[in-house]
Amino acid sequence: MHHLLQDYLGQATAVLNQIAEQESAVLEKAAGIIAEAYCRSQGIYVFGCTHSAILAEDVFYRAGAPVFWRPLWGPGMTISSTPGMLSTAAERNEELGRSIIACSRLAAGDVLVVASTSGKNAAPLAVAETALERGVQVIAITSSHYRQQRGNHSRLANLWELEQRLLIIDNHVPCGDAAIKVGDSPMGPVSTMAGSFIMHSLSALAIDLLQQQGLTPPVFLSSNAPGGSAHNNALLAKPEWQEAFLLP
């Protein structure tokens, strides 16, 4: 194995091990919040900016993921539809973050996962704080390596300032995201791998809790596997999921 592959694999594995070992109790608590919200027919949303927005896409309409995840989209927040530098400006826009919540269907008792590795950009901070003011249960995915840093929000340094009001899952991603060096260049980001592991762990833990209650929660299958399309079509025929997936 090439030494760079070995180094990158080792660093990525170390981050995932830290999450599994050090965040287990928090993950279980967050899964309990999600399972309880599902039982109350509350909305369960996920929000992120730029590359953190990938986590919302990763669990939405995804094989092996619950149907209940709803991405909270905002203009300029995804690099798939926004030029890179403009997405950076958008994630630093505090008013845009507040407006995303103001224009959303989020209601008291709903759950919102806010993913932001640095936790210090104004938009995700405003999203988290405004959602809390609406009575939403907020779960944040961020890194303690940025805990002492200040971003561009007018009042809040970072998501850690809200830790008494929301639940924080530390993704243990190093500052700068890059985990290896290729010559003098920092490379090998790990935040997407860490975030995906956390999101799908939350899904699995929440489904396990629901099954312990005798419920059969809706989970998508791969439409490319035998029986997958029929299973998914049956799920999406239900009115509650038609609304979530914007079907007529």
Secondary structure, DSSP 8 states (H G I E B T S, - for coil): --HHHHHHHHHHHHHHHHHHHHSHHHHHHHHHHHHHHHHTT--EEEEE-GGGHHHHHHHTT-TTSBTTEEE---TT--TTTS-HHHHHHHHT-HHHHHHHHHTS---TT-EEEEE-SS---HHHHHHHHHHHHTT-EEEEEE-GGGTT---S-SS-SSGGGGTTTSEEEE----TTSEEEEETTEEEEE-HHHHHHHHHHHHHHHHHHHHHHTT----B---TTSTTHHHHHHHHHTSHHHHHHTT--
